[in-house]
């Protein structure tokens, strides 16, 4: 007789699929136009005076601001706000946040700078008091030169590059969403009042699923925070109103993004 057959070896059980660690979603900070302006204001100051991180000057930037703009309260306040926002943006970048801004903000900055060049030209001319109230679009157009347009275009066109050099990565939000932005902004205006620019910027922040909306506009900050957390509104009638706004706005955003309303988280608007 031959040797007894070997018992059949059962096939090895398939290996369990490797469980990949969940990749945390990148948090998003959304800048409004006023916050961008303040950050740009300090950016220009820091570069001019070579304070850290722009240059080797070790003096506290806040002390440099007070020394340079001593006694100029309103102007000093603008630069101090810019320093706070600038530092906040650098901190968020170090923590891995993504920082976005709306195309509307760049347009607002461009328009403001062009108007500023025209007003500076009028001031240099020494126009009289009553003439200031008559400066309209036609006069602004007539006072602007090709060099003004070139200067402003270069100044605003390299915003991302100039901030990246000091550790702040900015990016314009997805331009493919522009139709959704206008649609959501229009729906938003059926719930709450915001001016056209702020409405489009807030809508852009919502579609970007921002965790934080950084604004130097007190009214926009109030509205965004009241919608995000109606329970923080002390007036009971306003609290009920913003609760309804929140519920309906979440539905609008969920439909625009194509997700369940239960996963929508609205951005906070902190004061820095």
C-alpha positions as CSV (number, residue, x, y, z in Angstrom):
1,X,0.0,0.0,0.0
2,X,1.2,3.5,-0.7
3,X,1.6,6.2,1.9
4,X,-1.6,7.6,3.3
5,X,-2.6,10.9,1.5
6,X,-1.8,14.1,3.4
7,X,-4.8,15.8,4.8
8,X,-5.9,18.7,2.7
9,X,-4.6,22.1,4.0
10,X,-7.4,24.6,4.1
11,X,-6.7,27.8,2.2
12,X,-5.4,30.7,4.3
13,X,-8.0,33.2,5.3
14,X,-7.7,36.4,3.3
15,X,-5.8,39.1,5.1
16,X,-8.0,41.8,6.6
17,X,-7.8,45.0,4.6
18,X,-5.5,47.5,6.1
19,X,-7.3,50.3,8.0
20,X,-6.0,53.5,6.8
21,X,-5.9,56.4,9.3
22,X,-8.5,59.0,8.6
23,X,-7.1,62.1,7.0
24,X,-8.3,65.1,8.9
25,X,-9.9,67.8,6.7
26,X,-7.9,70.9,6.3
27,X,-9.4,73.8,8.2
28,X,-10.3,76.9,6.2
29,X,-10.0,80.5,7.2
30,X,-11.8,83.0,4.9
31,X,-10.7,86.6,4.6
32,X,-13.0,89.5,3.9
33,X,-11.9,92.6,2.1
34,X,-11.4,94.8,5.2
35,X,-9.3,92.1,6.9
36,X,-7.2,91.8,3.7
37,X,-6.7,95.5,3.6
38,X,-5.5,95.6,7.2
39,X,-3.1,92.7,6.6
40,X,-1.8,94.4,3.5
41,X,-1.4,97.6,5.5
42,X,0.9,96.0,8.0
43,X,2.7,94.0,5.3
44,X,3.7,97.2,3.6
45,X,4.8,98.8,6.9
46,X,6.8,95.7,8.0
47,X,8.6,95.5,4.7
48,X,9.4,99.3,4.8
49,X,10.8,99.2,8.4
50,X,12.5,95.8,8.2
51,X,10.8,94.4,11.2
52,X,10.5,90.6,11.6
53,X,9.7,88.6,9.6
54,X,10.6,91.1,6.9
55,X,14.1,92.0,8.1
56,X,16.6,91.9,10.9
57,X,15.2,94.6,13.2
58,X,14.5,92.9,16.5
59,X,12.4,95.6,18.0
60,X,8.8,94.6,18.9
61,X,6.7,95.5,15.8
62,X,4.0,97.1,18.0
63,X,6.7,99.4,19.5
64,X,7.8,100.4,16.0
65,X,4.2,101.2,15.0
66,X,3.8,103.4,18.1
67,X,7.1,105.2,17.4
68,X,6.5,105.8,13.7
69,X,2.8,106.8,14.1
70,X,2.9,108.4,17.5
71,X,-0.1,110.7,18.2
72,X,-2.0,109.6,15.1
73,X,-4.8,107.6,16.8
74,X,-7.0,106.5,13.9
75,X,-4.1,105.7,11.6
76,X,-2.3,103.9,14.4
77,X,-5.4,101.8,15.1
78,X,-5.5,100.6,11.5
79,X,-1.9,99.5,11.6
80,X,-2.4,97.8,15.0
81,X,-5.4,95.9,13.6
82,X,-3.2,94.9,10.6
83,X,-0.5,93.6,12.9
84,X,-3.0,91.4,14.8
85,X,-4.5,90.0,11.6
86,X,-1.1,89.5,10.1
87,X,0.1,87.5,13.1
88,X,-3.2,85.6,13.2
89,X,-2.8,84.5,9.6
90,X,0.8,83.4,10.2
91,X,-0.3,81.3,13.2
92,X,-3.1,79.7,11.2
93,X,-0.7,78.8,8.4
94,X,1.8,77.2,10.8
95,X,-1.2,75.1,12.1
96,X,-1.9,73.9,8.6
97,X,-5.0,76.0,7.8
98,X,-5.9,77.0,4.3
99,X,-6.6,80.7,3.8
100,X,-8.9,81.8,1.0
101,X,-10.5,85.1,-0.2
102,X,-13.2,85.9,-2.7
103,X,-12.6,87.4,-6.1
104,X,-14.9,90.2,-5.0
105,X,-12.3,91.2,-2.4
106,X,-9.6,91.7,-5.0
107,X,-12.0,93.9,-7.0
108,X,-12.8,96.0,-4.0
109,X,-9.2,96.5,-3.2
110,X,-8.5,97.5,-6.8
111,X,-11.4,100.0,-6.9
112,X,-10.4,101.5,-3.5
113,X,-6.8,101.9,-4.6
114,X,-7.7,103.5,-7.9
115,X,-10.1,105.9,-6.1
116,X,-7.3,106.7,-3.7
117,X,-4.9,107.7,-6.5
118,X,-7.6,110.0,-7.9
119,X,-8.2,111.6,-4.5
120,X,-4.4,112.0,-4.0
121,X,-4.2,113.8,-7.3
122,X,-7.1,116.2,-6.3
123,X,-5.4,116.8,-2.9
124,X,-2.1,117.7,-4.6
125,X,-4.0,120.1,-6.8
126,X,-5.4,121.8,-3.7
127,X,-9.1,121.7,-4.6
128,X,-11.5,123.7,-2.4
129,X,-13.7,122.3,0.4
130,X,-17.0,122.2,-1.6
131,X,-15.3,120.5,-4.6
132,X,-14.6,117.4,-2.5
133,X,-18.3,116.5,-2.3
134,X,-18.5,116.6,-6.2
135,X,-15.8,114.0,-6.9
136,X,-17.7,111.3,-8.8
137,X,-16.8,108.5,-11.2
138,X,-16.3,110.8,-14.1
139,X,-13.8,112.9,-12.2
140,X,-12.0,109.8,-10.9
141,X,-11.7,108.5,-14.5
142,X,-10.4,111.8,-15.6
143,X,-7.7,112.0,-12.9
144,X,-6.3,108.5,-13.3
145,X,-3.3,108.0,-15.5
146,X,-1.9,104.8,-17.1
147,X,0.8,104.7,-14.5
148,X,-1.9,104.6,-11.7
149,X,-3.6,101.6,-13.3
150,X,-0.2,99.8,-13.7
151,X,0.8,100.5,-10.1
152,X,-2.5,99.2,-8.7
153,X,-2.5,96.2,-11.0
154,X,1.0,95.2,-9.9
155,X,0.2,95.9,-6.2
156,X,-2.9,93.7,-6.1
157,X,-1.7,91.1,-8.6
158,X,1.2,89.8,-6.6
159,X,-0.7,89.7,-3.2
160,X,-0.4,85.9,-2.9
161,X,3.3,85.9,-3.8
162,X,4.3,88.7,-1.5
163,X,2.5,87.1,1.5
164,X,3.9,83.7,0.8
165,X,7.4,85.1,1.3
166,X,6.6,85.7,4.9
167,X,4.9,82.5,5.6
168,X,1.3,83.3,4.8
169,X,-0.2,81.2,2.0
170,X,-3.3,83.0,0.5
171,X,-5.4,81.7,-2.4
172,X,-8.4,83.0,-4.3
173,X,-11.3,80.7,-3.7
174,X,-12.5,78.3,-6.5
175,X,-13.6,80.6,-9.4
176,X,-15.7,77.8,-10.8
177,X,-18.2,78.4,-8.0
178,X,-19.1,81.9,-9.1
179,X,-22.6,80.9,-10.3
180,X,-23.3,79.1,-7.0
181,X,-22.0,82.2,-5.1
182,X,-24.5,84.5,-6.9
183,X,-27.3,82.0,-6.4
184,X,-26.6,81.5,-2.7
185,X,-26.1,85.3,-2.2
186,X,-29.5,85.9,-3.7
187,X,-31.1,83.3,-1.5
188,X,-29.3,84.8,1.6
189,X,-30.8,88.2,0.9
190,X,-34.3,86.6,1.3
191,X,-33.3,86.0,4.9
192,X,-30.9,88.7,6.2
193,X,-29.6,92.1,5.0
194,X,-25.9,92.4,3.9
195,X,-24.6,94.8,1.3
196,X,-23.8,93.2,-2.1
197,X,-20.1,92.8,-1.6
198,X,-20.4,91.4,2.0
199,X,-23.2,89.1,0.8
200,X,-21.1,87.6,-2.0
201,X,-18.0,87.2,0.3
202,X,-20.1,85.5,3.0
203,X,-21.6,83.2,0.4
204,X,-18.1,82.4,-0.9
205,X,-17.0,81.5,2.7
206,X,-20.0,79.2,3.1
207,X,-19.4,77.4,-0.2
208,X,-15.7,77.0,0.8
209,X,-17.0,75.3,4.0
210,X,-14.9,77.8,6.0
211,X,-14.4,77.2,9.7
212,X,-13.6,80.8,10.3
213,X,-14.5,84.1,8.7
214,X,-12.0,86.8,9.5
215,X,-13.5,90.3,9.1
216,X,-12.7,93.8,10.3
217,X,-16.3,94.8,9.6
218,X,-18.3,94.9,12.8
219,X,-21.7,94.4,11.2
220,X,-20.6,91.4,9.1
221,X,-19.0,89.9,12.2
222,X,-22.2,90.4,14.2
223,X,-24.4,88.8,11.5
224,X,-22.0,85.8,10.9
225,X,-21.7,85.1,14.6
226,X,-25.5,85.5,15.3
227,X,-26.2,83.0,12.4
228,X,-23.5,80.6,13.6
229,X,-24.7,80.7,17.2
230,X,-28.1,82.3,17.7
231,X,-28.0,81.2,21.4
232,X,-25.3,83.9,21.9
233,X,-27.8,86.7,21.0
234,X,-29.1,88.3,24.2
235,X,-32.3,89.8,22.7
236,X,-34.9,87.0,22.6
237,X,-36.7,88.3,19.5
238,X,-33.4,88.6,17.6
239,X,-32.4,85.2,18.8
240,X,-35.5,83.6,17.4
241,X,-35.0,85.5,14.1
242,X,-31.4,84.4,13.7
243,X,-32.3,80.8,14.6
244,X,-34.7,80.8,11.7
245,X,-32.1,82.3,9.4
246,X,-29.6,79.7,10.5
247,X,-32.0,76.8,9.8
248,X,-32.9,78.0,6.3
249,X,-29.4,79.0,5.4
250,X,-28.1,75.6,6.3
251,X,-30.6,74.1,3.9
252,X,-29.5,76.5,1.1
253,X,-25.8,75.7,1.7
254,X,-26.4,71.9,1.8
255,X,-28.3,72.0,-1.4
256,X,-25.6,74.1,-3.1
257,X,-22.8,71.8,-2.0
258,X,-24.7,68.6,-2.4
259,X,-24.4,67.2,1.2
260,X,-26.7,66.4,4.0
261,X,-27.7,69.5,6.0
262,X,-26.7,67.7,9.2
263,X,-23.0,67.9,8.4
264,X,-23.0,71.7,7.6
265,X,-21.1,73.8,10.1
266,X,-21.2,77.5,9.7
267,X,-18.1,79.7,10.2
268,X,-17.3,81.6,13.3
269,X,-16.2,85.2,13.0
270,X,-13.7,85.8,15.9
271,X,-12.3,89.2,16.9
272,X,-8.5,89.0,16.8
